[in-house]
């Protein structure tokens, strides 16, 4: 279909509805519905078209692999929780940590084994730090800030074995397909990592606050201390409940397995197509390798847990419960895929090509980043922001001649800003709950350094255009 202004209507509707409802999914659904009726302006035809786009997205081989990966990954985390892996790790670590330096080093070093998802990071590290709050000698808000800088900002930079990577590659893939760009989506994701400037800057801010900044208040406030004395840290999250067993190896064994298997099978997938060790990783079918590695890990972990006499019914229930936690993400993905497809069929790319050439090249990336950062802050969702903006960003990149990895990195950075700083984000609410903080006060505390990091990132995006 020839591009016209109606092709951008679905996206114009998504953002205000998402901001108004503080939820991403309603806006995406309305956008998809409007796009479907614009494509097929019949009473029943629009609904049939919407169903068609969703079904087409769900039967795509790569999309199915992504859904299997996300569900299985969350299911594995559920099994680890039930088997006492997280609780055991927290208790063992809390016994051995007795100084602020050791506690903060643990926060950073533990990223090696718990980088799979932000919530996973929070439920393994935050209870430890809460138990050691007096020894750490930081305010609770500072402590929460430091912990958060080791979660989403780091996870978005890791290209394997995370809950993010499948989703990130997926939205790159659909955006490239819409533009008829034949680049490998995973390769583009790898190339975009150095350009996620917000993540790098906020991590550096966290390191500074951890090791070089002396708090005006070198200890928790009296209110915070009393709260810690009144409430046992075991009550801060179900994953560390007193009712669970304490078995740290039930966390470490599955994580070691999935990381090693992912690296090996990724290499194995590409070793016959490349002439070098590192070249094999570039040629590999990474998504398939990650899915197979995860499924093998689940199977071996289940036998490991059964050997410890955990009931098979409990393991199955915990797997299903954990997987169901990500069904909202699967629904989000299916609607994002459908919306991108219907917008493209309405002529979205052609319209962007015809009407965005007037933007000076040096301002394309910083403006896209700042716009995305504002959207992500008001909707509180990195994944929602990426799904909304990636098709737009890739379209603009193809028109303006701006580096595609740079644009992709800026879109991911904009979503990371909202996940980190928004009072509506899951990250903010989870860490505030575990550390017993007011969500609004904690979000307000984080906003200033996050804005400083965003301004620095915008400047870097403006300057980078002169070097690539």
N, C-alpha and C positions, 0 to 999 in steps of 0.2 A: 504493500500500500504506500502511496506517495505521502511523504511527511507533511504534516500540517500541525497547527497549534493544538488540535484535539489529541495528538499523540502524547502530549505532556500532561494532559488533564489527570490521568490516574496518579502520577507522582505529585502533582500539585495538591491533590486531595489528601494523600497519605500523611504528609508532614503535619498540617494543622490538626487533623483528627488525632494523630498520635500524641501531639503536644497537649491537646485539650483533654484527652482521656487518660494521659500518662501511661498508655499502653500502646505497643507497636502493632499488635495483631489486628485490632479493629480498623486502624487506618489502612493496613495492607489489604484486608478483606474488602473494604469499601472501594479502594483503588482498583482491585482486581475486578470487582463487580461492575464498576463504571467502565473500565476498559473492555470488558466482555460485551456490555450492551452497546458500546460505541462500535465494536467490531461486528456484532449481530443485533441490530436494533429491532428485535422482536420480543414479545412478551415472555415467551418461554425460551426463545433462541439465546438470549443473553445468559440465562442460567445454564443452559446446555453448553454454551461456549466456555463459561467459567469452569464447569466440571471437566470439560475436555482438556483445558490447559493444565489443571491440577493432575489429572490422570496421566497425561503425557509426561509430566515432570516426574511422577512417581514410578513410571515403568522404565525410565531411562536407567541403563546399567550402572553408570557412575553414581547417579543419585541414590539408587538402591544400596550400593556399597557404602555410601556416606551415612544413610539411615541405619544400616546394620552396625556400622562402626560406632555411631553415637549411642545407640541403644545398648549395645554390648559393653561399651566402655563404662557407661553409667551403671550397668548391671554388675560389672566386676567391682566397682567401687562399693556397691551395696553389699556384696559378699564379703569384702574386706572389712567393712564396718561391723557386720553381724558376727564375724569370726574374731572380733576383738583386736584386729590389726592396728587400727588407728589409736585406740585406747592404750594398747600395750606400748606403742612407740612413744606416745606422749608421756606415759608414766616413767619409762626407762630414761628418756631424755631429761625429764624434770629431776630425776634423782642425781644425775651426773653434772648438771649445770649449777654453778654456784657463784658466778660473777657476771657482771653486765657484758663484758667482752665475749665470754663464752656463749652467753645467751644470744647476742646479736650475730656472732659468727654462725651459730646453729641456724638462725633464721635464714641466712644467705646460703650456707652450705647445703641445708636440707632441700633447697630448690632442686638439687640434682635428682632427688628421689620422689619429689611431690609436685613436679611441675605440670601434672596432667590437667588440672583444672583449678580455677581460683578457689572454689568452695573447698576442694580437697586440701589445698594449701592452708586455708583458714582453720579447718577443723583439726589439722595436725600441728600447726605451729601456734595459733592464737591461745589454745588452752595451756600450752607449755609456758608461754610468756605471761599469761594471766597468773599462773601458779607462782611464777618467779618475779612478779611485778616489783616487790620490795627490793630484790637484789639488783634488778635492772636499773632502778633509779631514774626512770623517765616518767613523764606524765602518761596517763593511759591514752590520750589522744595522740601524742608523739609515737607511742608504741604501735598503735593501730596504723598510723601513717606509714611507719617503717615496714610493717608486715604487708601492707597493701602494695607497696612498691616492689615487693618480691612476688607478687601474684600476677594479675593481668598484664602489667607492663613487660614482665619477663616472658610469660607464656605466649604472648602474641609474636615473640621473636624466635620461638622454638619450632623447627619444621617437622618434627616427628613426635608420635605418641602423646598427643594432647587432644583434649576434647575440642579445641578450636580449629586445628589444622584442616580437618575434613570440611568444615563449614566454610572456612576462608577460601580454600581451593575451589569449592563448589561455586561460590558467587563470582569468583574470577572466571571460572569456566563458562558460566552462562553469559557473562558480560562479553567475553571474547567471542563466543559463538554468535551473539547478536551483531557484532561488528565484522563478522566473517574473518576474524584474525586467527591464524592457524598456530599461534604460539602455544606451547604446552603450559597449562594453567599452574601446575606445581612448580615448574621452572620459573614462571613469572612471580609466583609467591616468594620463592627463594631470593630472586633478584630484588624484590621490593623490601625485604627485611631491613637492609641498611638505611632505608628512607623512612622508617617509622620513627621520626625524630622525637615525637612526644614521649614515646616509651623510653628511649635512651636518656632523655633529659630528666624525666621524673625518677628514673632509677638512680641517676647521679645525685639528685636531691636527697633521696632516701639514704644513700651511702653517707652523704655529708651529715645528715641529721643523726645517723647512727654512730659515727665514729669521731666526728670533728666538732659537732655543735654541743655546747653545754647549755642545758635547759635552765631557764630562770628558776624553775622549780625542779630541783634535783630528785624529787621523790613524789610519789602519788599524793594527791590531796587527802585531807582527813576523811572526806566523804568517800573517796575511792578506796582508801585503806579499810574503812569500816565495812564497805560493801564487800570487799574481798574476804574479810573475816566472817561476815555473816553468811556468805554463800560459797559453798564448795565449788571449785572449778569443774568438777565432774558434772555439774548441773547446767553448764553453759551450752552444751550441744548433745543431742542423742548419740552421736558417734563416740563420745567418751563417757557414756553413762556408767555408773557404778554397777549396773546389772549385767554389763557385758564382760566377757573374759578378757584377760590381759595377755595378748600374744603378739609381740612386736614383729615376729617373723612372718606373721600372716599379712602384714603390710609389705615387708621388704621383699619376700620371695616373689609375689606376683609382679611387683614393679620392676624388679631386676629381670624377670622373665620377659615381660612385654617390651622393655627397652632393648635387650640383647636380641630377641627374636626379630623385632622391627628392623634393627640395623642389619642383621644377617640376611633376612629375607628381601630387604630392599636391595642389598648388594647382589644377592642371588638372582633377583628378577632382571637385573640389568647387566650382569657380568658377561653374558654372551654377546651383548650388543655394543660393548665398549672395549677399548684397548688398554685402559688403565683402571686402577682400583677406584679412584674418585669419579672417573667417567661412568662407572657402573651405576652410581647413585643418580646421575643425571638422566641416564637412559632407562631407569627402572620405572615400573608401574607402582609408584609409591603408595597410592591409596589401597590398591589390592594387597600389597605387602603388609600394610598396617592392619587391614581387616583380618587377614589370615593369621598374623602374629597375635592379634587380640583373641581370636577364637581359640587358638592353641593354648594361650595363656589361661583363658577361662577354664578350659578342659583340665589342664594340669593343676591349676589352683583348686578346682573342685575336688580332685583326687587327694590333694594335699590336705584340704580341710576335712574330707571324709576320713582320712587316715587318723585325724585327731578326734574322731568320733562326733563330729558335728552332724546333725540330722540332715538328710538330703532334702526333706521338705522345707526346713528352715533356709537352706542355701538357695533352693529354687525360689522361695518367696522373696528372699532378700534380693536376688538377681532381678526378678520381675519388678519388684518395688523400685529398685534403683533405676532400671531401664525406663519405667514409666515416668520417672522424674524428668526425663528429657523428651517426653512426648509433645510437650508444648513447643519445644525447639523443632521437632520434626514437622509439626503443623506450620510453624513459622517458615521453615525452609520451603515446604510445598507451595505456600502462598507466594513467597518471594520468587520462586522459579516461575510460577504461573504469571505473576504480574510482569516480570521481565519479558516473558515471551509475548504476552498480549500487547505490551507497549511497543515491542519491536515490530510486531505485525501491523500496528497502527502507523508505523513510520517514524518512531522515536529517533532513530539514528539519523535519518535524513533531515529531520527538523533541526536537531542539534548541529548537524553539519552546516546547515544553511544559515543558522542564526547565532552561532557562538564564535565566529571568526574574528569579531571586533575586539574581543578581550585580549589585552597585551599578554604576550606569552609569559612574561616574568611574573604576572599576577594570577595566572590560572591556578597553579597549585596552592599557593597560600590562601586564596579566596575559597577554594574548595575545602581546604582543611578547616578554616575558621567557620565556614557555614556548617560543615559536618560536626564540628565540636559543639556548636550551639544546639544543633538538633539533638545530638547524643546526650547533652546535659539535660535538656527538657524532657526527653523520653526515657532517659536512664538506661539505655540499652545499646551496647556496642554492636551486637549481632543485628539488631534492627536497623541501626544506622548504616552498617556495611551493606545490608540487603537493599536499602533504599538508594544509597549513593553510588555503589560500585558501577551499575550500568551507566549512570550519568557521567561518572569520572572517566570510564574507558571511552565513552563516546566523545567526550570533550578532548581527551588525549589524542584520539585519532584525527580530530579536526585541527587542533592547535599545533600538533607536532611536538608536544611535550612528551618527555620520556614516559613510557607506559609504567615501568616499575616505580618511578617517582610518584605518579598519580595514584597507583595502587597503594603504595606505602602511606601516602597522605590520607587516603580514605580509611585505612586501618588505624592510623594515628588518631583521626578525628573520633572514631568510635571508642578508642582506648581512653580518650579524655573523659567522655561521659561515664564510662564504666568506673573510672577512678574517682571522679569528683561529684557526680550527681547524687543528691539525697534519695533519688528514686532507684538507684542501681542496686542489684543484688549484692555486689561487693560491699558497698557502704552499709547496707542493712545487716548483712551477715556478720561482718567484723564488729559492728556496733553492738549487736546482740551478744556475741561471745564475750566481748570485753565490758559489757554492761555500761555502754555509753548512750547518751542521747543522740539519736540519728541526726537531727537537725544541727545540734551543736558540733558534732563531729564532722558533718559535711561542710559546715561553715569554716571550720578549722582548716580543712584540706583545700578549700577553694583558692585561697591566695597562692600557695605554691603551685597548684595546678595551673592557674592562670599565667603565672610567670613562665612555667615550662611551655605552655601553649604559645605565648608570645615569642619565646626563643625559637620554638619549632617553626612558627610562621616566618620568622626572619631567615632561618636556615633554608626553608623552601624557596624563599625569594632569591637567596644567594646561589643556591645549588644550580639553578637554571643556567647560570653562566659557565658551569664547569662540566655539564653533561649534554 
